[in-house]
């Protein structure tokens, strides 16, 4: 049985990479940043998805809905990060 934390790291890598691919630009490009972006994006996307009735990120399962919701959350974080950097 695969540990749950390994699923979150892999989901974070996939979602963070997809978000950076869909929204190219000058962002920190390290692998660790991408994984953290995807993991936090999965949390944000899961909250937004549950609030909007789309569903959430499922623990321990890889399905397209979970990846899409996590990627959506990571995209939101990228947009907010870029807006914050412009104001600074």
Residue frames as a rotation matrix with the C-alpha (Angstrom) as fourth column:
UNK 1
0.582 0.813 0.000 0.00
0.813 -0.582 0.000 0.00
0.000 0.000 -1.000 0.00
UNK 2
-0.255 -0.667 0.700 1.38
0.653 -0.653 -0.384 3.39
0.713 0.359 0.602 -1.00
UNK 3
-0.486 0.039 -0.873 1.66
0.784 -0.421 -0.456 6.01
-0.385 -0.906 0.174 1.77
UNK 4
0.550 0.833 0.061 -0.79
0.800 -0.503 -0.328 8.89
-0.242 0.229 -0.943 1.53
UNK 5
0.417 -0.434 -0.798 1.94
-0.059 -0.890 0.453 11.55
-0.907 -0.142 -0.397 1.62
UNK 6
-0.656 -0.672 0.344 3.40
0.268 0.219 0.938 10.09
-0.706 0.707 0.037 -1.59
UNK 7
-0.040 0.745 0.666 0.09
0.998 0.058 -0.005 10.64
-0.042 0.665 -0.746 -3.37
UNK 8
0.784 0.360 -0.506 0.06
0.413 -0.911 -0.008 14.28
-0.463 -0.203 -0.863 -2.24
UNK 9
-0.090 -0.894 -0.440 3.61
-0.113 -0.429 0.896 14.86
-0.989 0.130 -0.063 -3.46
UNK 10
-0.724 -0.157 0.671 2.84
0.576 0.396 0.715 13.28
-0.378 0.905 -0.197 -6.85
UNK 11
0.326 0.900 0.289 -0.44
0.945 -0.297 -0.139 15.19
-0.040 0.318 -0.947 -7.16
UNK 12
0.607 -0.163 -0.778 1.40
0.160 -0.934 0.320 18.39
-0.779 -0.318 -0.541 -6.22
UNK 13
-0.517 -0.855 -0.028 4.04
0.068 -0.074 0.995 17.78
-0.853 0.513 0.097 -8.88
UNK 14
-0.510 0.392 0.766 1.44
0.857 0.302 0.416 17.07
-0.068 0.869 -0.490 -11.57
UNK 15
0.563 0.825 -0.054 -0.87
0.822 -0.566 -0.066 19.98
-0.085 -0.007 -0.996 -10.66
UNK 16
0.411 -0.485 -0.772 1.97
0.083 -0.823 0.562 22.47
-0.908 -0.295 -0.298 -10.16
UNK 17
-0.676 -0.690 0.260 3.59
0.276 0.089 0.957 21.50
-0.683 0.719 0.130 -13.46
UNK 18
-0.216 0.687 0.694 0.29
0.973 0.090 0.213 21.79
0.084 0.721 -0.688 -15.33
UNK 19
0.714 0.500 -0.490 -0.43
0.582 -0.813 0.019 25.19
-0.389 -0.299 -0.872 -13.78
UNK 20
0.028 -0.793 -0.609 3.02
-0.067 -0.609 0.790 26.49
-0.997 0.019 -0.070 -14.73
UNK 21
-0.738 -0.230 0.635 2.57
0.557 0.325 0.764 25.09
-0.382 0.917 -0.112 -18.25
UNK 22
0.115 0.897 0.426 -0.85
0.987 -0.151 0.053 26.72
0.112 0.414 -0.903 -18.67
UNK 23
0.982 0.189 0.010 0.37
0.183 -0.966 0.184 30.05
0.045 -0.179 -0.983 -17.27
UNK 24
0.234 -0.972 0.035 3.97
0.932 0.214 -0.293 30.55
0.277 0.102 0.956 -18.35
UNK 25
0.802 -0.054 0.595 5.96
-0.105 -0.993 0.051 33.42
0.588 -0.103 -0.802 -16.97
UNK 26
-0.267 -0.954 0.134 8.73
-0.211 -0.078 -0.974 34.34
0.940 -0.288 -0.181 -14.59
UNK 27
0.783 0.466 0.413 7.99
-0.537 0.171 0.826 32.29
0.314 -0.868 0.384 -11.51
UNK 28
-0.133 -0.801 0.583 10.35
-0.898 0.347 0.271 30.38
-0.420 -0.487 -0.766 -9.25
UNK 29
0.341 0.268 -0.901 11.04
-0.838 0.521 -0.162 27.26
0.426 0.811 0.402 -11.30
UNK 30
-0.687 -0.688 0.236 12.39
-0.718 0.591 -0.367 24.81
0.113 -0.421 -0.900 -8.75
UNK 31
-0.495 0.451 -0.743 10.95
0.030 0.863 0.504 21.35
0.869 0.227 -0.441 -8.35
UNK 32
-0.730 0.200 -0.654 10.24
0.684 0.193 -0.704 21.87
-0.015 -0.961 -0.277 -4.64
UNK 33
-0.791 0.452 -0.412 8.35
-0.339 -0.885 -0.319 25.10
-0.509 -0.112 0.854 -5.38
UNK 34
-0.554 0.587 -0.591 6.30
-0.649 0.141 0.748 23.33
0.522 0.797 0.302 -8.05
UNK 35
-0.540 0.332 -0.773 5.36
0.467 0.883 0.052 20.50
0.700 -0.333 -0.632 -5.66
UNK 36
-0.761 0.241 -0.602 4.44
0.511 -0.349 -0.786 22.91
-0.399 -0.906 0.142 -2.86
UNK 37
-0.765 0.493 -0.415 2.43
-0.615 -0.750 0.242 25.02
-0.191 0.440 0.877 -5.33
UNK 38
-0.480 0.580 -0.659 0.51
-0.341 0.568 0.749 21.93
0.809 0.584 -0.075 -6.41
UNK 39
-0.594 0.241 -0.767 -0.14
0.701 0.623 -0.348 20.67
0.394 -0.744 -0.539 -2.87
UNK 40
-0.743 0.340 -0.576 -1.39
0.193 -0.715 -0.672 24.05
-0.641 -0.610 0.466 -1.65
UNK 41
-0.717 0.480 -0.506 -3.27
-0.693 -0.407 0.595 24.41
0.079 0.777 0.624 -4.93
UNK 42
-0.587 0.506 -0.632 -4.99
0.223 0.852 0.474 21.07
0.779 0.137 -0.612 -4.25
UNK 43
-0.626 0.339 -0.702 -6.08
0.744 -0.011 -0.668 22.36
-0.234 -0.941 -0.245 -0.86
UNK 44
-0.699 0.339 -0.629 -7.33
-0.280 -0.940 -0.195 25.68
-0.658 0.040 0.752 -2.27
UNK 45
-0.694 0.422 -0.583 -8.95
-0.599 0.111 0.793 23.99
0.399 0.900 0.176 -5.25
UNK 46
-0.680 0.433 -0.591 -10.57
0.522 0.853 0.024 21.40
0.515 -0.292 -0.806 -3.00
UNK 47
-0.622 0.449 -0.642 -12.10
0.467 -0.446 -0.764 24.10
-0.629 -0.775 0.068 -0.82
UNK 48
-0.616 0.370 -0.695 -13.31
-0.638 -0.752 0.165 26.09
-0.462 0.545 0.699 -3.84
UNK 49
-0.759 0.303 -0.576 -14.59
-0.313 0.606 0.732 22.95
0.571 0.735 -0.365 -5.56
UNK 50
-0.665 0.528 -0.528 -16.55
0.738 0.576 -0.352 21.85
0.118 -0.624 -0.773 -2.49
UNK 51
-0.577 0.428 -0.695 -17.96
0.136 -0.790 -0.598 25.36
-0.805 -0.440 0.398 -2.07
UNK 52
-0.515 0.337 -0.788 -19.02
-0.813 -0.483 0.324 25.52
-0.271 0.808 0.523 -5.75
UNK 53
0.423 0.741 0.521 -20.36
-0.562 0.666 -0.491 21.96
-0.711 -0.086 0.698 -5.77
UNK 54
0.367 -0.372 -0.852 -17.74
-0.852 0.233 -0.469 20.56
0.374 0.898 -0.232 -8.16
UNK 55
0.874 -0.177 -0.453 -16.43
0.301 0.928 0.218 18.03
0.382 -0.327 0.865 -5.67
UNK 56
0.724 -0.661 0.197 -13.07
-0.614 -0.489 0.619 17.90
-0.313 -0.569 -0.761 -3.97
UNK 57
-0.091 -0.844 -0.528 -9.68
-0.820 0.365 -0.441 16.29
0.565 0.393 -0.725 -4.18
UNK 58
0.883 0.454 -0.121 -9.94
-0.337 0.791 0.511 12.63
0.328 -0.411 0.851 -3.21
UNK 59
0.219 -0.826 0.520 -7.34
-0.910 0.019 0.414 11.20
-0.352 -0.564 -0.747 -0.89
UNK 60
-0.307 -0.513 0.801 -5.28
-0.316 0.849 0.423 8.36
-0.898 -0.123 -0.423 -2.24
UNK 61
0.292 0.443 0.848 -6.84
0.685 0.522 -0.508 8.36
-0.668 0.729 -0.151 -5.71
UNK 62
-0.729 -0.462 -0.506 -5.69
-0.080 -0.676 0.733 9.83
-0.680 0.574 0.455 -8.99
UNK 63
0.058 0.724 0.687 -8.56
0.911 0.244 -0.334 10.78
-0.409 0.645 -0.646 -11.20
UNK 64
-0.416 -0.250 0.874 -8.94
0.754 -0.632 0.179 13.60
0.508 0.733 0.452 -13.69
UNK 65
0.612 0.708 0.353 -11.30
0.356 -0.645 0.676 15.54
0.706 -0.288 -0.647 -11.43
UNK 66
0.762 -0.375 -0.528 -8.79
0.522 -0.127 0.843 15.66
-0.383 -0.918 0.099 -8.57
UNK 67
-0.309 -0.920 0.243 -5.98
0.889 -0.189 0.416 16.71
-0.337 0.345 0.876 -10.91
UNK 68
-0.176 0.317 0.932 -8.16
0.654 -0.670 0.352 19.37
0.736 0.671 -0.089 -12.55
UNK 69
0.849 0.529 -0.005 -9.29
0.334 -0.529 0.780 20.81
0.410 -0.664 -0.625 -9.21
UNK 70
0.461 -0.767 -0.447 -5.72
0.648 -0.053 0.760 20.86
-0.607 -0.640 0.472 -7.88
UNK 71
-0.455 -0.613 0.646 -4.50
0.890 -0.333 0.311 22.53
0.024 0.716 0.698 -11.08
UNK 72
0.308 0.660 0.685 -7.27
0.515 -0.721 0.463 25.14
0.800 0.210 -0.562 -10.80
UNK 73
0.926 0.021 -0.376 -6.16
0.359 -0.346 0.867 25.91
-0.112 -0.938 -0.328 -7.24
UNK 74
0.004 -0.998 -0.067 -2.51
0.793 -0.038 0.608 26.17
-0.609 -0.056 0.791 -8.33
UNK 75
-0.287 -0.034 0.957 -3.49
0.808 -0.546 0.223 28.57
0.515 0.837 0.184 -11.13
UNK 76
0.765 0.602 0.228 -5.33
0.347 -0.684 0.641 30.76
0.542 -0.412 -0.733 -8.61
UNK 77
0.679 -0.578 -0.453 -2.21
0.476 -0.122 0.871 30.82
-0.559 -0.806 0.193 -6.44
UNK 78
-0.317 -0.808 0.497 -0.02
0.925 -0.149 0.349 31.76
-0.208 0.570 0.795 -9.42
UNK 79
0.097 0.439 0.893 -2.34
0.603 -0.740 0.298 34.65
0.792 0.509 -0.337 -10.31
UNK 80
0.953 0.285 -0.102 -2.41
0.240 -0.507 0.828 35.90
0.184 -0.813 -0.552 -6.71
UNK 81
0.339 -0.911 -0.233 1.38
0.702 0.081 0.708 35.61
-0.626 -0.403 0.667 -6.46
UNK 82
-0.381 -0.466 0.799 1.89
0.899 -0.388 0.203 37.63
0.215 0.795 0.567 -9.62
UNK 83
0.471 0.616 0.632 -0.53
0.389 -0.788 0.477 40.32
0.792 0.021 -0.611 -8.46
UNK 84
0.911 -0.163 -0.379 1.25
0.341 -0.217 0.914 40.55
-0.231 -0.962 -0.142 -5.12
UNK 85
-0.034 -0.995 0.091 4.66
0.863 0.017 0.504 40.87
-0.503 0.095 0.859 -6.81
UNK 86
-0.120 0.044 0.992 3.43
0.775 -0.620 0.122 43.68
0.620 0.784 0.041 -9.07
UNK 87
0.790 0.512 0.337 2.27
0.185 -0.723 0.666 45.72
0.584 -0.464 -0.666 -6.08
UNK 88
0.737 -0.555 -0.386 5.52
0.503 0.070 0.861 45.23
-0.451 -0.829 0.331 -4.20
